[in-house]
Amino acid sequence: MIMMRKIFLFVVLVSISIGAMAQRGKVTSASTFIDQGDLARAKTDLEQALLDPKSANLPITFFTKGKLAQAAYEAGNKELYPDPLSEAYAAYEKAMELDEKGQMKRRIISGMVYDALAADLYEQGGTQFDEQDFQGALKSFETQIRIAESDMYVGAVDTGMYYNAGVAAINSGSYDAALKHFQTCADMKYMGITPYYQIYEANIAKGDTATAEATLTALPGLFPDDKTITLQLIDLYIKSGKNTEAQKYITMAKESEPTNHTLYFAAGIIYLNEEKYDEAIAELQKSIDLNSEMFDTQYAIGAAYINKAAAMYKAANDIMDVAQYNTAVASANEVYNKALPFMEKAYALNTGDIYTMRNLKELYYRLQMTDKYNDISAKLSAAEGN
């Protein structure tokens, strides 16, 4: 009886071993098909192994799934897995989780599997970014970061991956993620002052102007020779409506960059928004003297003259004396006339701008320039689809 029992147990053990080997055979054949480039047959065999309880939780099964998913991405096969690199990463992680002996981890390290996967994710993220799939790019770059920061990654860490993730995050509206990645760049002193500006932009996008301001005002101590900080502070104060502070930094910037036409333009726009038309015109004229080919500046000075003339007309309506009224109206028309060459120049620089055409139509009407009025009216109607 003892001898028979031993024989029986031996037969059972052999049967179990043969069954397990049969299922591992599916995994082995799947791996072979991957190496041969027959990914469809590889997936068929692998799915059979994943459905069988004897092989469904074997580390090698999930390692092979990772290998297949990664091969599908590299072959451009989008039919096997909708997100192959995510599938690959999850499968490799599952293989290591199931492997108590650590063999899969050693295999991933020795085969530099995660180095190749990180390279694929970098490539995929770049493609997604170019296609404006910013959320997808962020996912790819963040997965690349997790891999590169792990002890399964053999190669040197590319610091640029944090910046890539930050740019993808800010473009996708994931501002907290952007702040995290750009702060990492700043801490690593990657790209100098640039990540600090990205942190500033992310905070502005979040509506946190206080933190944005604190970020910028700290920069002169970190980068004392960088002149762009003043320009960023000007931008911040204009966006937050702090005109006095903005003009203060504009004045400072003019001292070091007296020929920078954008500074005079910025000062002029602030005055224009404050309805200080004479001051606006003076600044904008200086900007034009330095660069006469900027549409925005030509349009802005034209608008300043038009708004000034409109205010003069409004004031004239309160005058009861006919002679004085006529004089006031004539003065207003002179100001309208001053606006004309700037609006015409703006139109020449951008013939498709609706607002420029509308302003020209009003000016031609007021100045009784009938032919030009009819011409711009027709162009405006065509542009507006009337």
PyMOL commands that set and color helices and strands:
alter all, ss='L'
color gray80, all
select helices_A, chain A and resi 2-36+39-51+59-74+84-98+103-110+113-130+134-148+160-172+175-187+194-206+209-217+219-222+228-239+243-256+261-273+277-290+295-316+322-349+354-366+370-384
alter helices_A, ss='H'
color red, helices_A
deselect
rebuild
show_as cartoon
